[in-house]
Amino acid sequence: GLNAMKIAVSVGTDGKISPHFGKSERMNIYTVSDEGIDLTETRNAPDTLTSHDFSFISDCEAVISGTIGISMQEKLQRAGIIPVVTTGSDPVTEIQAILTDE
């Protein structure tokens, strides 16, 4: 089976994908496994997010947001996290799209 992987999604208070990663206040962490896609936790983003501190999502394979600046994308990639920019608003739909792309 698939090893469970975690994907962080920057969300607003409504749980929809928020438009800007750097201004995110919270991340919903989804776990993807053979059982499906489950919202397993919500983490508050640190104020240090703008200084490119990704330690709070270092266990995630990817991060999804409406906008991720180019330098931020490069730093995420160096940290081993795949940045995914989307115009969509529903986290599960977007995660399914990533999984289908592979």
KAMOZI-V272180 format. One record per helix or strand of 3 or more residues. SS is the DSSP state (2 for helix, 1 for strand). FROM is the first residue (numbers start at 1). TO is the last residue. If there is no record, write none. Layout:
BEGIN
{{SS & FROM & TO} {SS & FROM & TO}}
END
This chain:
BEGIN
{{1 & 5 & 11} {2 & 21 & 23} {1 & 26 & 33} {1 & 36 & 44} {2 & 47 & 51} {2 & 55 & 57} {1 & 62 & 65} {2 & 70 & 78} {1 & 82 & 85} {2 & 91 & 101}}
END
